[in-house]
Amino acid sequence: MKIIVSKKGYFSASHRLFNNLWDKKKNARFFGKCYNDHGHNYKYIVSVKGEVDPITGFVINLNELKNILDKNIKEYFDHKNINLELKEFETIIPTLENIAIVIWKKIKNKISSKFELKIILYETENNFVEYDGN
């Protein structure tokens, strides 16, 4: 029997949406006001699905999960200009979708492969994505 354990966190970061292959006019038309530098207070929910360990009673130790999330999400993204300070975004546009994929990859490498992992990332109260590696 599997159960899902989730942990929530927050970070603030700035970014700008633009495509290097387009000129300024096309970028401004396509991305609108998001073409300008701006920031968000992101909220993330990371869910780990797995079997309950009969010895510990845990699917995953929440303190260990917290440490993984703090290091690989909060410390990595918080108060950063995503376009300029994070190497993953040198070649990809820092959309909500791409940020969620980067977060998922960073975390997946830090937890056991026996777990299923899902990320929900909110850019605003109304705009969010979910990513589970598929």
C-alpha positions as CSV (number, residue, x, y, z in Angstrom):
1,M,0.0,0.0,0.0
2,K,1.4,3.4,-1.0
3,I,0.8,6.7,0.6
4,I,1.7,10.3,-0.5
5,V,3.6,12.6,1.8
6,S,3.8,16.3,0.9
7,K,5.9,19.3,2.0
8,K,5.2,22.9,1.2
9,G,7.6,25.8,0.8
10,Y,8.2,29.2,-0.6
11,F,10.8,31.3,-2.5
12,S,10.9,34.7,-4.1
13,A,12.7,35.2,-7.4
14,S,12.7,37.5,-10.4
15,H,12.8,36.6,-14.1
16,R,12.1,37.9,-17.5
17,L,10.5,35.9,-20.4
18,F,12.1,36.3,-23.8
19,N,13.3,34.1,-26.6
20,N,16.8,34.9,-27.9
21,L,15.8,34.0,-31.4
22,W,13.1,36.7,-31.6
23,D,13.5,40.5,-31.8
24,K,12.4,42.8,-29.1
25,K,9.1,43.6,-30.8
26,K,8.1,40.0,-31.2
27,N,9.1,39.1,-27.6
28,A,7.1,42.1,-26.2
29,R,4.1,41.1,-28.3
30,F,4.2,37.4,-27.3
31,F,5.2,37.6,-23.6
32,G,3.4,40.9,-22.9
33,K,4.3,42.5,-19.5
34,C,6.3,39.3,-18.6
35,Y,8.9,40.5,-21.2
36,N,10.0,43.0,-18.5
37,D,11.9,42.1,-15.4
38,H,9.5,41.2,-12.6
39,G,9.3,38.9,-9.6
40,H,7.0,36.4,-8.0
41,N,6.5,34.8,-4.6
42,Y,6.5,31.2,-5.6
43,K,4.9,28.4,-3.6
44,Y,5.8,24.8,-4.1
45,I,4.4,21.5,-2.9
46,V,6.6,18.5,-3.2
47,S,4.9,15.1,-2.9
48,V,6.6,11.8,-2.4
49,K,4.7,8.6,-2.9
50,G,5.9,5.3,-1.5
51,E,5.4,2.4,0.9
52,V,5.3,3.0,4.6
53,D,8.4,1.6,6.2
54,P,7.2,-1.0,8.9
55,I,10.2,-0.1,11.2
56,T,10.0,3.7,11.1
57,G,6.3,4.2,10.2
58,F,7.5,6.8,7.6
59,V,7.3,6.9,3.8
60,I,10.2,9.4,4.0
61,N,11.6,11.3,7.0
62,L,10.1,14.8,6.7
63,N,13.2,16.4,8.2
64,E,15.4,14.8,5.5
65,L,12.9,15.9,2.9
66,K,12.9,19.4,4.3
67,N,16.7,19.6,4.1
68,I,16.6,18.4,0.5
69,L,14.0,21.0,-0.4
70,D,15.6,23.8,1.5
71,K,19.0,23.2,-0.2
72,N,17.7,22.5,-3.8
73,I,14.8,24.9,-4.0
74,K,14.7,27.6,-1.4
75,E,18.4,28.3,-1.1
76,Y,19.0,27.8,-4.8
77,F,16.1,30.0,-6.1
78,D,15.3,32.5,-3.3
79,H,16.1,36.1,-4.1
80,K,17.8,35.3,-7.4
81,N,17.4,36.6,-10.9
82,I,16.6,33.3,-12.5
83,N,17.8,34.5,-16.0
84,L,21.1,35.8,-14.8
85,E,22.1,33.7,-11.8
86,L,21.0,30.1,-12.4
87,K,23.0,28.1,-15.0
88,E,20.0,25.9,-16.1
89,F,18.3,29.0,-17.5
90,E,21.2,30.1,-19.7
91,T,19.6,28.1,-22.5
92,I,15.9,27.8,-21.5
93,I,13.2,30.4,-20.9
94,P,12.4,30.5,-17.2
95,T,8.7,29.9,-17.6
96,L,6.7,28.3,-14.8
97,E,6.8,25.0,-16.6
98,N,10.5,25.0,-17.1
99,I,11.2,26.1,-13.5
100,A,9.1,23.1,-12.3
101,I,11.0,20.7,-14.5
102,V,14.3,22.0,-13.2
103,I,13.2,21.7,-9.6
104,W,11.9,18.1,-10.2
105,K,15.2,17.1,-11.7
106,K,17.3,18.6,-8.9
107,I,15.2,16.8,-6.2
108,K,14.8,13.5,-8.0
109,N,18.6,13.1,-8.0
110,K,18.6,13.5,-4.2
111,I,15.9,11.0,-3.1
112,S,15.6,7.3,-3.5
113,S,14.5,5.9,-6.9
114,K,11.9,3.8,-5.0
115,F,9.7,7.0,-4.6
116,E,7.4,8.6,-7.1
117,L,7.8,12.4,-7.1
118,K,5.5,15.2,-8.0
119,I,6.0,19.0,-7.9
120,I,3.2,21.6,-7.8
121,L,4.6,25.1,-8.4
122,Y,2.5,28.2,-8.0
123,E,3.7,31.4,-9.6
124,T,0.6,33.3,-8.5
125,E,-2.4,32.3,-6.5
126,N,-4.2,31.4,-9.8
127,N,-1.3,30.2,-12.0
128,F,0.4,26.9,-11.2
129,V,1.7,23.7,-12.8
130,E,2.2,20.1,-11.8
131,Y,5.0,17.9,-12.9
132,D,5.7,14.3,-12.1
133,G,8.5,13.5,-14.6
134,N,6.2,12.3,-17.4
